[in-house]
Amino acid sequence: MSFWLQPVAALLIFTGVFSGQGADTGWTGYAPYVVTETTHSGVSMWAAGQLMLVASSTLTGINFLTTMAVMRAPGMGWFQMPLFTWSILVANLMLFLSIPAFGVGLIQVYLDRTIGTAFYDVAAGGDPLLWSHLFWYFGHPEVYVVIVPAFGVISEVIATSARRSIFGYKSMVYAMAGIGLVSFIVYGHHMFTSGMSPTLRFVTMLTTMLVAVPTGIKIFNWLKTMHGGSLVYRTHTLWTLGFLVTFTLGGISGMFFPSMAMDVHLHETYFVVAHFHYVLVGGTVFGFFAAIYYWYPKMTGRMLDERLGVLHFLTAFISYNALFWPMHRLGVVGMIRRTHTYYITTDDFNALPEWAADWNMLISISAFLFFASNLIMVYNMIKSLVRGKKGPCRSMGRLVIRVDDYFSSSYAKFRSTQPT
């Protein structure tokens, strides 16, 4: 059911788009604009579709959590689960605690637009900041919801590539859980410019900096695992190394935002876009690519072409950095985000240096190159399915063999205890 709710949600969301009245509120849907009559009629369909996605995510989380709680292999305790499984557990717990706030906000938006309630209408006594609180209480943990599973993927890939167990297994579990807890008390830094009291700003600044502690634990554990192992360089290993570089850079750039003064200066600039995409693309997407190259032979029984895999990594990694790295400098000099074209000669942007337009063009070209580079992976997957080399059943290293043997022996033991 959770899967089939998603096509219904997509149909609702794109109904407005195909009718020429798509939601024009941006991905944040800030109030009070989202409930005004000037917005497109598709905003109501957008809110309804998002509510369907909330229901879908909730059902999926129930499925995952129930499976991990009551359907583990016989004899497998919580601290015997793979780190990838732990990452899914933490992500779904975070989603369970955060997504109800988003759902409530969407219901209020829908009611304001359809039956005339006034949750976000200032003239009628509503408060637009209520939406900001509800949205960011969900929105900031949601970033970790999509990246924590990538942490699990990277842990599995590094352990196999280094030919040793992950260093500090329990500390990795606690670090992922720590990120999940801290993520709920840091969303306030998105609202530094909303008139927040200085005291609350200071508290939010301290809590936001706490995210670096569990994140640092994971990075150092990964580095120690590689340092103490015998690293085998395959395509999935390259994506893992790329993840470590880009995610670390994204984390460093994120440390500017807890600072109240720096956050106000960088708010709504390209620096925010650069940081977000170094964390999300360099983290989640690179982790996804590592997972594809790591588990594809296991899923299909066919080996991917390593030469095409390396070509994909090199072209994507270079174009990715050419796309997002210049945004840091553009943001520092004041280039505002969500503006597709900059004319330096106009009064609106005459404070920007002339080279900003050239860098903006470089960013656009690099975006197309990054997209094109990922087509290499698509071609590699299709080519492998059609005429790829058949791989051995257990082709990803002795660590996976050990896990397979564990499940095989546990299943055999389980079957032997069942009545015939």
C-alpha positions as CSV (number, residue, x, y, z in Angstrom):
1,M,0.0,0.0,0.0
2,S,2.8,2.4,0.8
3,F,4.2,2.0,-2.7
4,W,1.0,2.5,-4.5
5,L,0.3,5.7,-2.5
6,Q,3.2,7.3,-4.3
7,P,1.8,7.2,-7.8
8,V,-1.4,8.7,-6.4
9,A,0.5,11.4,-4.7
10,A,2.5,12.1,-7.9
11,L,-0.8,12.3,-9.9
12,L,-2.2,14.9,-7.4
13,I,1.0,17.0,-7.4
14,F,1.4,17.0,-11.2
15,T,-2.3,17.7,-11.9
16,G,-1.6,21.3,-11.3
17,V,1.5,21.3,-13.4
18,F,-0.2,19.8,-16.4
19,S,-3.1,22.2,-16.1
20,G,-0.7,25.2,-16.1
21,Q,-1.4,26.0,-12.5
22,G,1.5,24.1,-10.8
23,A,2.5,25.0,-7.2
24,D,4.6,28.1,-7.4
25,T,5.7,28.3,-3.8
26,G,9.1,26.6,-3.9
27,W,10.0,23.5,-2.0
28,T,9.6,25.2,1.3
29,G,6.1,26.5,0.7
30,Y,6.5,29.4,3.0
31,A,3.4,31.1,4.5
32,P,1.6,33.4,4.1
33,Y,2.2,33.2,0.3
34,V,1.2,29.6,0.2
35,V,-2.3,30.4,1.3
36,T,-2.8,33.7,-0.6
37,E,-5.1,34.0,-3.6
38,T,-2.1,35.0,-5.8
39,T,-0.7,31.5,-5.7
40,H,-1.7,28.9,-8.4
41,S,-4.6,26.6,-7.8
42,G,-2.2,23.7,-8.0
43,V,-0.9,24.5,-4.5
44,S,-4.0,22.8,-3.1
45,M,-3.2,19.6,-5.1
46,W,0.4,19.9,-4.0
47,A,-0.6,19.9,-0.4
48,A,-2.9,16.9,-0.9
49,G,-0.2,15.0,-2.8
50,Q,2.3,15.7,0.0
51,L,-0.1,14.4,2.5
52,M,-0.3,11.2,0.5
53,L,3.5,11.0,0.7
54,V,3.4,11.5,4.4
55,A,1.0,8.5,4.7
56,S,3.2,6.4,2.4
57,S,6.4,7.2,4.4
58,T,4.6,6.3,7.6
59,L,3.5,2.9,6.4
60,T,6.9,2.2,5.0
61,G,8.5,3.0,8.3
62,I,6.0,0.7,10.1
63,N,7.0,-2.1,7.8
64,F,10.8,-1.6,8.3
65,L,10.6,-1.2,12.0
66,T,8.3,-4.2,12.5
67,T,10.6,-6.3,10.3
68,M,13.7,-5.4,12.3
69,A,11.9,-5.8,15.7
70,V,10.3,-9.2,15.2
71,M,11.7,-10.9,12.1
72,R,15.4,-10.9,12.7
73,A,17.3,-14.1,12.1
74,P,17.2,-16.6,15.0
75,G,19.9,-15.7,17.5
76,M,20.6,-12.3,16.0
77,G,20.6,-9.6,18.7
78,W,20.3,-5.8,18.1
79,F,24.1,-5.3,18.2
80,Q,24.6,-8.1,15.7
81,M,22.7,-6.4,13.0
82,P,24.7,-4.9,10.0
83,L,25.3,-1.2,10.2
84,F,23.2,-0.6,7.1
85,T,20.2,-2.2,8.9
86,W,20.9,0.1,11.9
87,S,21.0,3.1,9.6
88,I,17.5,2.2,8.2
89,L,16.3,1.8,11.8
90,V,17.6,5.2,12.9
91,A,16.3,6.9,9.7
92,N,12.8,5.5,10.2
93,L,12.6,6.4,13.8
94,M,13.6,10.0,12.9
95,L,10.9,10.0,10.2
96,F,8.3,8.8,12.6
97,L,9.1,11.6,15.1
98,S,9.3,14.4,12.5
99,I,6.8,13.8,9.7
100,P,3.7,14.3,11.8
101,A,4.6,18.0,12.2
102,F,4.8,18.3,8.4
103,G,1.5,16.5,8.0
104,V,-0.2,18.9,10.4
105,G,1.2,21.9,8.6
106,L,0.0,20.5,5.2
107,I,-3.5,20.0,6.6
108,Q,-3.6,23.6,7.9
109,V,-2.5,24.8,4.4
110,Y,-5.2,22.8,2.7
111,L,-7.9,24.0,5.1
112,D,-6.8,27.6,4.7
113,R,-7.0,27.3,1.0
114,T,-10.3,25.4,0.7
115,I,-12.6,26.2,3.6
116,G,-11.3,29.6,4.7
117,T,-9.5,28.8,8.0
118,A,-6.9,31.3,9.1
119,F,-3.9,29.4,10.5
120,Y,-1.5,31.4,8.4
121,D,-3.5,34.5,7.6
122,V,-2.1,37.5,9.6
123,A,-5.1,39.7,9.0
124,A,-7.3,37.1,10.6
125,G,-5.0,36.4,13.5
126,G,-2.9,33.6,12.0
127,D,0.8,33.3,12.3
128,P,3.0,32.5,9.3
129,L,5.9,31.5,11.5
130,L,3.9,28.5,12.7
131,W,4.5,27.0,9.2
132,S,8.2,27.7,9.5
133,H,8.4,25.9,12.8
134,L,6.4,22.9,11.6
135,F,8.2,22.7,8.3
136,W,11.8,22.9,9.7
137,Y,11.0,20.6,12.6
138,F,10.4,18.1,9.9
139,G,12.7,19.5,7.2
140,H,16.0,19.5,9.1
141,P,15.7,15.9,10.4
142,E,14.6,14.9,6.9
143,V,18.0,15.7,5.6
144,Y,19.5,13.2,8.0
145,V,16.7,10.7,7.2
146,V,18.0,10.5,3.6
147,I,21.7,10.6,4.5
148,V,21.9,8.2,7.5
149,P,21.2,5.2,5.2
150,A,24.2,6.3,3.1
151,F,26.3,6.1,6.3
152,G,25.2,2.5,6.5
153,V,26.1,1.8,2.9
154,I,29.6,3.5,3.3
155,S,30.2,1.4,6.4
156,E,29.5,-1.8,4.6
157,V,31.5,-0.9,1.5
158,I,34.6,0.3,3.5
159,A,34.6,-2.9,5.6
160,T,34.6,-5.0,2.5
161,S,37.1,-2.9,0.6
162,A,39.5,-2.8,3.6
163,R,39.0,-6.6,4.2
164,R,38.3,-6.1,7.9
165,S,35.4,-5.4,10.2
166,I,34.4,-1.8,10.7
167,F,36.4,-0.1,13.5
168,G,34.2,0.8,16.5
169,Y,31.0,-0.9,15.6
170,K,29.0,0.2,18.7
171,S,30.4,3.7,18.5
172,M,29.1,3.9,14.9
173,V,25.6,2.8,16.1
174,Y,25.6,5.3,18.9
175,A,26.9,8.0,16.5
176,M,24.0,7.4,14.1
177,A,21.5,7.5,17.0
178,G,23.2,10.7,18.3
179,I,22.7,12.4,15.0
180,G,19.1,11.3,15.1
181,L,18.6,12.9,18.5
182,V,20.5,16.1,17.9
183,S,18.7,16.7,14.6
184,F,15.5,17.6,16.4
185,I,17.1,20.5,18.4
186,V,19.0,22.3,15.6
187,Y,16.3,23.4,13.2
188,G,16.2,26.9,14.7
189,H,19.3,28.0,12.7
190,H,17.0,28.1,9.6
191,M,15.1,30.9,11.4
192,F,17.9,33.2,12.7
193,T,16.6,35.9,10.4
194,S,12.9,35.6,11.5
195,G,13.2,37.7,14.7
196,M,14.3,34.9,17.0
197,S,15.4,36.1,20.5
198,P,19.2,36.4,21.1
199,T,19.0,33.9,23.9
200,L,17.3,31.3,21.7
201,R,19.7,32.0,18.9
202,F,22.6,31.3,21.3
203,V,21.1,28.0,22.4
204,T,20.4,27.0,18.8
205,M,24.0,27.9,17.9
206,L,25.4,25.5,20.5
207,T,23.0,22.6,19.7
208,T,23.8,23.0,16.0
209,M,27.5,22.6,16.6
210,L,26.8,19.4,18.5
211,V,26.1,17.6,15.2
212,A,29.8,17.7,14.4
213,V,30.6,15.3,17.3
214,P,28.8,12.1,16.1
215,T,29.6,13.0,12.5
216,G,33.3,13.2,13.4
217,I,33.2,9.8,15.2
218,K,31.9,8.1,12.0
219,I,34.5,9.7,9.8
220,F,37.4,8.8,12.1
221,N,36.1,5.3,12.4
222,W,35.9,4.9,8.6
223,L,39.5,6.3,8.2
224,K,40.8,4.0,10.9
225,T,39.1,1.0,9.2
226,M,40.9,1.8,5.9
227,H,44.2,2.5,7.7
228,G,44.2,-0.8,9.4
229,G,43.1,-2.8,6.4
230,S,44.3,-3.9,3.0
231,L,42.3,-1.6,0.7
232,V,41.1,-3.0,-2.6
233,Y,40.3,-0.3,-5.1
234,R,37.1,-1.1,-7.0
235,T,34.5,1.3,-8.4
236,H,32.4,1.2,-5.2
237,T,35.6,2.0,-3.2
238,L,36.2,5.1,-5.3
239,W,32.7,6.3,-4.7
240,T,33.2,5.7,-1.0
241,L,36.4,7.8,-1.0
242,G,34.6,10.5,-3.0
243,F,31.9,10.4,-0.3
244,L,34.4,10.9,2.4
245,V,35.9,14.0,0.7
246,T,32.8,15.7,-0.3
247,F,30.8,15.0,2.8
248,T,33.6,16.2,5.0
249,L,33.8,19.4,3.0
250,G,30.1,19.8,3.3
251,G,30.3,19.3,7.0
252,I,33.1,21.9,7.3
253,S,31.1,24.5,5.4
254,G,28.1,23.7,7.6
255,M,30.0,24.9,10.6
256,F,29.6,28.5,9.4
257,F,25.8,28.4,9.9
258,P,25.7,27.9,13.7
259,S,27.4,31.3,13.9
260,M,24.7,33.9,14.2
261,A,26.6,36.6,12.3
262,M,27.8,34.3,9.5
263,D,24.3,32.8,9.1
264,V,22.7,36.2,8.7
265,H,25.3,37.2,6.0
266,L,25.1,33.9,4.1
267,H,21.3,33.4,4.4
268,E,19.6,32.8,1.1
269,T,22.9,32.9,-0.9
270,Y,24.6,30.4,-3.1
271,F,26.7,29.4,-0.1
272,V,23.7,27.6,1.4
273,V,23.2,25.8,-1.9
274,A,26.8,24.7,-2.0
275,H,26.8,23.4,1.5
276,F,23.5,21.6,1.1
277,H,24.5,19.9,-2.1
278,Y,28.0,18.9,-0.8
279,V,26.1,17.1,2.0
280,L,23.1,15.8,0.1
281,V,24.7,15.0,-3.3
282,G,28.2,14.3,-2.0
283,G,26.6,12.2,0.8
284,T,23.4,10.6,-0.2
285,V,23.9,10.4,-4.0
286,F,27.5,9.3,-3.8
287,G,26.4,6.7,-1.2
288,F,23.7,5.6,-3.6
289,F,26.2,5.1,-6.4
290,A,28.5,3.2,-4.1
291,A,25.6,0.9,-3.2
292,I,24.7,0.3,-6.8
293,Y,28.3,-0.7,-7.8
294,Y,28.6,-2.7,-4.6
295,W,25.3,-4.7,-4.6
296,Y,24.5,-4.8,-8.3
297,P,26.4,-8.1,-8.9
298,K,24.7,-9.6,-5.9
299,M,21.3,-8.5,-7.1
300,T,21.6,-9.5,-10.8
301,G,24.4,-12.1,-10.9
302,R,26.2,-10.0,-13.5
303,M,29.4,-8.0,-13.1
304,L,29.5,-4.3,-14.1
305,D,32.3,-3.0,-16.4
306,E,35.0,-1.6,-14.1
307,R,36.4,0.6,-16.8
308,L,33.0,2.3,-17.3
309,G,32.6,2.5,-13.6
310,V,35.9,4.3,-13.2
311,L,35.0,6.6,-16.1
312,H,31.7,7.4,-14.5
313,F,33.3,8.2,-11.2
314,L,36.0,10.5,-12.7
315,T,33.6,12.5,-14.9
316,A,30.9,12.8,-12.3
317,F,33.3,13.7,-9.5
318,I,35.1,16.4,-11.5
319,S,31.8,17.9,-12.9
320,Y,30.2,17.7,-9.5
321,N,32.9,19.8,-7.9
322,A,33.0,22.2,-10.8
323,L,29.2,22.6,-10.3
324,F,29.0,23.2,-6.6
325,W,32.4,24.4,-5.4
326,P,32.2,27.9,-7.1
327,M,28.9,28.5,-5.3
328,H,30.8,29.0,-2.0
329,R,32.6,32.1,-3.3
330,L,29.5,33.4,-5.1
331,G,27.6,33.1,-1.8
332,V,30.3,34.9,0.1
333,V,30.1,37.9,-2.3
334,G,26.3,38.0,-1.9
335,M,24.8,36.2,-5.0
336,I,21.3,35.3,-4.0
337,R,20.0,31.8,-4.7
338,R,16.8,30.9,-6.7
339,T,17.7,33.4,-9.4
340,H,18.2,31.6,-12.8
341,T,19.8,34.6,-14.6
342,Y,22.0,37.4,-13.4
343,Y,22.6,40.5,-15.4
344,I,25.4,42.3,-13.7
345,T,24.7,45.6,-15.4
346,T,21.3,46.0,-13.8
347,D,20.7,47.9,-10.6
348,D,19.6,44.7,-8.8
349,F,23.0,43.1,-9.0
350,N,25.4,45.9,-9.5
351,A,27.1,45.1,-6.2
352,L,28.3,41.8,-7.6
353,P,31.7,41.5,-9.3
354,E,31.7,41.0,-13.1
355,W,33.2,37.6,-12.9
356,A,30.1,36.3,-11.0
357,A,28.2,36.0,-14.3
358,D,31.0,33.9,-15.8
359,W,31.0,31.6,-12.7
360,N,27.3,31.3,-12.9
361,M,27.7,30.1,-16.5
362,L,30.4,27.6,-15.4
363,I,27.9,26.2,-12.9
364,S,25.2,25.8,-15.5
365,I,27.6,24.0,-17.9
366,S,28.9,21.7,-15.1
367,A,25.3,20.8,-14.2
368,F,24.7,19.4,-17.7
369,L,28.0,17.6,-17.6
370,F,27.2,16.0,-14.2
371,F,23.9,14.8,-15.6
372,A,25.5,13.4,-18.7
373,S,28.2,11.6,-16.7
374,N,25.6,9.6,-14.8
375,L,24.3,8.3,-18.1
376,I,27.5,6.2,-18.2
377,M,26.2,4.3,-15.2
378,V,22.8,3.7,-16.8
379,Y,24.6,2.4,-19.9
380,N,26.8,0.2,-17.8
381,M,23.9,-1.4,-16.0
382,I,22.0,-2.1,-19.2
383,K,25.1,-3.5,-20.9
384,S,25.8,-5.7,-17.9
385,L,22.2,-7.1,-17.9
386,V,22.4,-7.9,-21.7
387,R,25.8,-9.3,-22.1
388,G,27.7,-8.8,-18.8
389,K,30.1,-11.3,-17.3
390,K,28.5,-13.6,-14.9
391,G,29.8,-13.1,-11.4
392,P,30.2,-15.6,-8.6
393,C,27.4,-15.8,-6.1
394,R,29.6,-14.3,-3.5
395,S,31.7,-11.8,-5.3
396,M,32.2,-9.0,-2.9
397,G,34.7,-10.2,-0.3
398,R,35.0,-12.4,2.7
399,L,33.0,-10.1,4.9
400,V,29.8,-10.6,2.9
401,I,30.6,-14.4,2.7
402,R,30.6,-14.5,6.5
403,V,27.2,-12.7,6.7
404,D,25.8,-15.1,4.1
405,D,27.1,-18.1,6.0
406,Y,25.6,-16.7,9.2
407,F,22.2,-16.4,7.7
408,S,22.4,-19.8,6.0
409,S,23.3,-21.5,9.3
410,S,20.7,-19.6,11.2
411,Y,18.0,-20.4,8.7
412,A,19.0,-24.1,8.7
413,K,18.8,-24.1,12.5
414,F,15.4,-22.3,12.4
415,R,14.0,-24.8,9.9
416,S,15.3,-27.8,12.0
417,T,13.2,-26.6,14.9
418,Q,10.0,-26.3,12.9
419,P,7.4,-29.0,13.0
420,T,7.1,-31.1,9.8
